[in-house]
Amino acid sequence: MSQEIGIDNRFKEHLSQYGNFWKNKHRIEKFKELGIDYYNAQTIDIGLIAVLTDVKTPNFEEVVKQMMLGDSGKYFKALADNGLTDKFWVSIILYWQMLVMRRIFYSSMSL
């Protein structure tokens, strides 16, 4: 599976956590279409979450927008069904930390 989508075999165990996701050929195609250039555990997880929330780019900000503006019940069910709910919430925490750090950095530049 990992070689079919261009992911290094060292992530085989990580990918196996999401067996339900990989059983669906349509989701696999959507994952490939994201065009992820560099794979690590985080980019893989964000890619999976993007596919399950109907986002066409592996951008977590777009995922958050979709969750807020789209059918969040449907998306949370898809995340739960594919074992990605915890990864979503961890990504939310990391996303907000990044926004806060960015704000602090830019605020200190104006002093």
mmCIF file of the C-alpha atoms, coordinates in Angstrom:
data_MODEL
# 
_entry.id   MODEL 
# 
loop_
_atom_site.group_PDB 
_atom_site.id 
_atom_site.type_symbol 
_atom_site.label_atom_id 
_atom_site.label_alt_id 
_atom_site.label_comp_id 
_atom_site.label_asym_id 
_atom_site.label_entity_id 
_atom_site.label_seq_id 
_atom_site.pdbx_PDB_ins_code 
_atom_site.Cartn_x 
_atom_site.Cartn_y 
_atom_site.Cartn_z 
_atom_site.occupancy 
_atom_site.B_iso_or_equiv 
_atom_site.pdbx_formal_charge 
_atom_site.auth_seq_id 
_atom_site.auth_comp_id 
_atom_site.auth_asym_id 
_atom_site.auth_atom_id 
_atom_site.pdbx_PDB_model_num 
ATOM 1   C CA . MET A 1 1   ? 0.000   0.000  0.000  1.00 0.00 ? 1   MET A CA 1 
ATOM 2   C CA . SER A 1 2   ? 2.631   2.529  1.009  1.00 0.00 ? 2   SER A CA 1 
ATOM 3   C CA . GLN A 1 3   ? 4.598   2.096  -2.216 1.00 0.00 ? 3   GLN A CA 1 
ATOM 4   C CA . GLU A 1 4   ? 1.420   2.407  -4.298 1.00 0.00 ? 4   GLU A CA 1 
ATOM 5   C CA . ILE A 1 5   ? 0.906   5.932  -2.996 1.00 0.00 ? 5   ILE A CA 1 
ATOM 6   C CA . GLY A 1 6   ? 4.578   6.884  -2.822 1.00 0.00 ? 6   GLY A CA 1 
ATOM 7   C CA . ILE A 1 7   ? 5.093   6.714  0.934  1.00 0.00 ? 7   ILE A CA 1 
ATOM 8   C CA . ASP A 1 8   ? 8.337   5.257  2.263  1.00 0.00 ? 8   ASP A CA 1 
ATOM 9   C CA . ASN A 1 9   ? 8.028   1.798  3.849  1.00 0.00 ? 9   ASN A CA 1 
ATOM 10  C CA . ARG A 1 10  ? 9.201   3.167  7.198  1.00 0.00 ? 10  ARG A CA 1 
ATOM 11  C CA . PHE A 1 11  ? 5.657   4.545  7.615  1.00 0.00 ? 11  PHE A CA 1 
ATOM 12  C CA . LYS A 1 12  ? 4.034   1.166  6.966  1.00 0.00 ? 12  LYS A CA 1 
ATOM 13  C CA . GLU A 1 13  ? 3.183   0.668  10.650 1.00 0.00 ? 13  GLU A CA 1 
ATOM 14  C CA . HIS A 1 14  ? 1.766   4.197  10.899 1.00 0.00 ? 14  HIS A CA 1 
ATOM 15  C CA . LEU A 1 15  ? -0.398  3.618  7.822  1.00 0.00 ? 15  LEU A CA 1 
ATOM 16  C CA . SER A 1 16  ? -1.646  0.299  9.197  1.00 0.00 ? 16  SER A CA 1 
ATOM 17  C CA . GLN A 1 17  ? -3.380  2.173  12.053 1.00 0.00 ? 17  GLN A CA 1 
ATOM 18  C CA . TYR A 1 18  ? -5.885  3.398  9.476  1.00 0.00 ? 18  TYR A CA 1 
ATOM 19  C CA . GLY A 1 19  ? -6.798  0.146  7.768  1.00 0.00 ? 19  GLY A CA 1 
ATOM 20  C CA . ASN A 1 20  ? -10.413 1.213  7.350  1.00 0.00 ? 20  ASN A CA 1 
ATOM 21  C CA . PHE A 1 21  ? -9.340  4.303  5.388  1.00 0.00 ? 21  PHE A CA 1 
ATOM 22  C CA . TRP A 1 22  ? -7.199  2.287  2.971  1.00 0.00 ? 22  TRP A CA 1 
ATOM 23  C CA . LYS A 1 23  ? -10.027 -0.158 2.176  1.00 0.00 ? 23  LYS A CA 1 
ATOM 24  C CA . ASN A 1 24  ? -11.748 2.489  0.057  1.00 0.00 ? 24  ASN A CA 1 
ATOM 25  C CA . LYS A 1 25  ? -10.223 3.064  -3.411 1.00 0.00 ? 25  LYS A CA 1 
ATOM 26  C CA . HIS A 1 26  ? -11.968 6.433  -3.797 1.00 0.00 ? 26  HIS A CA 1 
ATOM 27  C CA . ARG A 1 27  ? -10.307 7.703  -0.595 1.00 0.00 ? 27  ARG A CA 1 
ATOM 28  C CA . ILE A 1 28  ? -6.937  6.376  -1.760 1.00 0.00 ? 28  ILE A CA 1 
ATOM 29  C CA . GLU A 1 29  ? -7.291  8.303  -5.025 1.00 0.00 ? 29  GLU A CA 1 
ATOM 30  C CA . LYS A 1 30  ? -8.292  11.470 -3.171 1.00 0.00 ? 30  LYS A CA 1 
ATOM 31  C CA . PHE A 1 31  ? -5.256  11.040 -0.908 1.00 0.00 ? 31  PHE A CA 1 
ATOM 32  C CA . LYS A 1 32  ? -2.952  10.724 -3.932 1.00 0.00 ? 32  LYS A CA 1 
ATOM 33  C CA . GLU A 1 33  ? -4.536  13.834 -5.483 1.00 0.00 ? 33  GLU A CA 1 
ATOM 34  C CA . LEU A 1 34  ? -3.502  15.900 -2.456 1.00 0.00 ? 34  LEU A CA 1 
ATOM 35  C CA . GLY A 1 35  ? 0.007   15.947 -3.925 1.00 0.00 ? 35  GLY A CA 1 
ATOM 36  C CA . ILE A 1 36  ? 1.859   15.729 -0.627 1.00 0.00 ? 36  ILE A CA 1 
ATOM 37  C CA . ASP A 1 37  ? 5.553   16.291 -1.374 1.00 0.00 ? 37  ASP A CA 1 
ATOM 38  C CA . TYR A 1 38  ? 7.083   15.177 1.910  1.00 0.00 ? 38  TYR A CA 1 
ATOM 39  C CA . TYR A 1 39  ? 5.691   12.420 4.093  1.00 0.00 ? 39  TYR A CA 1 
ATOM 40  C CA . ASN A 1 40  ? 5.984   12.151 7.843  1.00 0.00 ? 40  ASN A CA 1 
ATOM 41  C CA . ALA A 1 41  ? 3.438   11.009 10.434 1.00 0.00 ? 41  ALA A CA 1 
ATOM 42  C CA . GLN A 1 42  ? 1.917   14.482 10.706 1.00 0.00 ? 42  GLN A CA 1 
ATOM 43  C CA . THR A 1 43  ? 1.586   15.112 6.951  1.00 0.00 ? 43  THR A CA 1 
ATOM 44  C CA . ILE A 1 44  ? 0.059   11.669 6.496  1.00 0.00 ? 44  ILE A CA 1 
ATOM 45  C CA . ASP A 1 45  ? -2.479  12.298 9.264  1.00 0.00 ? 45  ASP A CA 1 
ATOM 46  C CA . ILE A 1 46  ? -3.399  15.733 7.924  1.00 0.00 ? 46  ILE A CA 1 
ATOM 47  C CA . GLY A 1 47  ? -3.783  14.223 4.461  1.00 0.00 ? 47  GLY A CA 1 
ATOM 48  C CA . LEU A 1 48  ? -6.123  11.543 5.785  1.00 0.00 ? 48  LEU A CA 1 
ATOM 49  C CA . ILE A 1 49  ? -8.127  14.135 7.715  1.00 0.00 ? 49  ILE A CA 1 
ATOM 50  C CA . ALA A 1 50  ? -8.297  16.370 4.631  1.00 0.00 ? 50  ALA A CA 1 
ATOM 51  C CA . VAL A 1 51  ? -9.727  13.539 2.536  1.00 0.00 ? 51  VAL A CA 1 
ATOM 52  C CA . LEU A 1 52  ? -12.321 12.671 5.182  1.00 0.00 ? 52  LEU A CA 1 
ATOM 53  C CA . THR A 1 53  ? -13.441 16.302 5.439  1.00 0.00 ? 53  THR A CA 1 
ATOM 54  C CA . ASP A 1 54  ? -13.652 16.841 1.670  1.00 0.00 ? 54  ASP A CA 1 
ATOM 55  C CA . VAL A 1 55  ? -10.706 19.252 1.601  1.00 0.00 ? 55  VAL A CA 1 
ATOM 56  C CA . LYS A 1 56  ? -8.664  19.134 -1.590 1.00 0.00 ? 56  LYS A CA 1 
ATOM 57  C CA . THR A 1 57  ? -5.362  20.295 -0.096 1.00 0.00 ? 57  THR A CA 1 
ATOM 58  C CA . PRO A 1 58  ? -3.362  18.964 2.873  1.00 0.00 ? 58  PRO A CA 1 
ATOM 59  C CA . ASN A 1 59  ? -3.786  22.245 4.749  1.00 0.00 ? 59  ASN A CA 1 
ATOM 60  C CA . PHE A 1 60  ? -5.072  22.030 8.301  1.00 0.00 ? 60  PHE A CA 1 
ATOM 61  C CA . GLU A 1 61  ? -6.430  25.579 8.232  1.00 0.00 ? 61  GLU A CA 1 
ATOM 62  C CA . GLU A 1 62  ? -8.675  24.506 5.346  1.00 0.00 ? 62  GLU A CA 1 
ATOM 63  C CA . VAL A 1 63  ? -9.755  21.467 7.361  1.00 0.00 ? 63  VAL A CA 1 
ATOM 64  C CA . VAL A 1 64  ? -10.735 23.720 10.283 1.00 0.00 ? 64  VAL A CA 1 
ATOM 65  C CA . LYS A 1 65  ? -12.730 25.990 7.959  1.00 0.00 ? 65  LYS A CA 1 
ATOM 66  C CA . GLN A 1 66  ? -14.504 22.991 6.452  1.00 0.00 ? 66  GLN A CA 1 
ATOM 67  C CA . MET A 1 67  ? -15.329 21.611 9.894  1.00 0.00 ? 67  MET A CA 1 
ATOM 68  C CA . MET A 1 68  ? -16.819 24.957 10.910 1.00 0.00 ? 68  MET A CA 1 
ATOM 69  C CA . LEU A 1 69  ? -18.693 25.705 7.695  1.00 0.00 ? 69  LEU A CA 1 
ATOM 70  C CA . GLY A 1 70  ? -19.551 22.233 6.420  1.00 0.00 ? 70  GLY A CA 1 
ATOM 71  C CA . ASP A 1 71  ? -21.356 19.216 7.798  1.00 0.00 ? 71  ASP A CA 1 
ATOM 72  C CA . SER A 1 72  ? -19.267 18.793 10.950 1.00 0.00 ? 72  SER A CA 1 
ATOM 73  C CA . GLY A 1 73  ? -21.394 15.867 12.190 1.00 0.00 ? 73  GLY A CA 1 
ATOM 74  C CA . LYS A 1 74  ? -20.661 13.920 9.016  1.00 0.00 ? 74  LYS A CA 1 
ATOM 75  C CA . TYR A 1 75  ? -16.963 14.779 9.206  1.00 0.00 ? 75  TYR A CA 1 
ATOM 76  C CA . PHE A 1 76  ? -16.604 13.857 12.893 1.00 0.00 ? 76  PHE A CA 1 
ATOM 77  C CA . LYS A 1 77  ? -18.270 10.517 12.154 1.00 0.00 ? 77  LYS A CA 1 
ATOM 78  C CA . ALA A 1 78  ? -15.833 9.895  9.282  1.00 0.00 ? 78  ALA A CA 1 
ATOM 79  C CA . LEU A 1 79  ? -12.889 10.765 11.545 1.00 0.00 ? 79  LEU A CA 1 
ATOM 80  C CA . ALA A 1 80  ? -14.190 8.456  14.288 1.00 0.00 ? 80  ALA A CA 1 
ATOM 81  C CA . ASP A 1 81  ? -14.878 5.614  11.842 1.00 0.00 ? 81  ASP A CA 1 
ATOM 82  C CA . ASN A 1 82  ? -11.285 5.844  10.627 1.00 0.00 ? 82  ASN A CA 1 
ATOM 83  C CA . GLY A 1 83  ? -9.537  6.252  13.991 1.00 0.00 ? 83  GLY A CA 1 
ATOM 84  C CA . LEU A 1 84  ? -8.545  9.873  13.425 1.00 0.00 ? 84  LEU A CA 1 
ATOM 85  C CA . THR A 1 85  ? -10.530 11.782 16.051 1.00 0.00 ? 85  THR A CA 1 
ATOM 86  C CA . ASP A 1 86  ? -7.603  12.031 18.479 1.00 0.00 ? 86  ASP A CA 1 
ATOM 87  C CA . LYS A 1 87  ? -5.248  13.068 15.671 1.00 0.00 ? 87  LYS A CA 1 
ATOM 88  C CA . PHE A 1 88  ? -7.707  15.807 14.710 1.00 0.00 ? 88  PHE A CA 1 
ATOM 89  C CA . TRP A 1 89  ? -7.769  17.231 18.246 1.00 0.00 ? 89  TRP A CA 1 
ATOM 90  C CA . VAL A 1 90  ? -3.981  17.037 18.596 1.00 0.00 ? 90  VAL A CA 1 
ATOM 91  C CA . SER A 1 91  ? -3.707  18.885 15.282 1.00 0.00 ? 91  SER A CA 1 
ATOM 92  C CA . ILE A 1 92  ? -6.128  21.537 16.585 1.00 0.00 ? 92  ILE A CA 1 
ATOM 93  C CA . ILE A 1 93  ? -3.891  22.097 19.617 1.00 0.00 ? 93  ILE A CA 1 
ATOM 94  C CA . LEU A 1 94  ? -0.752  22.325 17.462 1.00 0.00 ? 94  LEU A CA 1 
ATOM 95  C CA . TYR A 1 95  ? -2.512  24.667 15.025 1.00 0.00 ? 95  TYR A CA 1 
ATOM 96  C CA . TRP A 1 96  ? -3.603  27.081 17.761 1.00 0.00 ? 96  TRP A CA 1 
ATOM 97  C CA . GLN A 1 97  ? -0.170  26.987 19.403 1.00 0.00 ? 97  GLN A CA 1 
ATOM 98  C CA . MET A 1 98  ? 1.354   27.959 16.074 1.00 0.00 ? 98  MET A CA 1 
ATOM 99  C CA . LEU A 1 99  ? -1.111  30.847 15.685 1.00 0.00 ? 99  LEU A CA 1 
ATOM 100 C CA . VAL A 1 100 ? -0.367  32.120 19.194 1.00 0.00 ? 100 VAL A CA 1 
ATOM 101 C CA . MET A 1 101 ? 3.393   31.880 18.660 1.00 0.00 ? 101 MET A CA 1 
ATOM 102 C CA . ARG A 1 102 ? 3.094   33.694 15.351 1.00 0.00 ? 102 ARG A CA 1 
ATOM 103 C CA . ARG A 1 103 ? 1.084   36.464 16.996 1.00 0.00 ? 103 ARG A CA 1 
ATOM 104 C CA . ILE A 1 104 ? 3.619   36.810 19.828 1.00 0.00 ? 104 ILE A CA 1 
ATOM 105 C CA . PHE A 1 105 ? 6.482   36.912 17.330 1.00 0.00 ? 105 PHE A CA 1 
ATOM 106 C CA . TYR A 1 106 ? 4.898   39.584 15.153 1.00 0.00 ? 106 TYR A CA 1 
ATOM 107 C CA . SER A 1 107 ? 3.810   41.610 18.198 1.00 0.00 ? 107 SER A CA 1 
ATOM 108 C CA . SER A 1 108 ? 7.383   41.651 19.499 1.00 0.00 ? 108 SER A CA 1 
ATOM 109 C CA . MET A 1 109 ? 8.647   42.837 16.102 1.00 0.00 ? 109 MET A CA 1 
ATOM 110 C CA . SER A 1 110 ? 6.547   46.005 16.340 1.00 0.00 ? 110 SER A CA 1 
ATOM 111 C CA . LEU A 1 111 ? 8.031   47.052 19.711 1.00 0.00 ? 111 LEU A CA 1 
# 
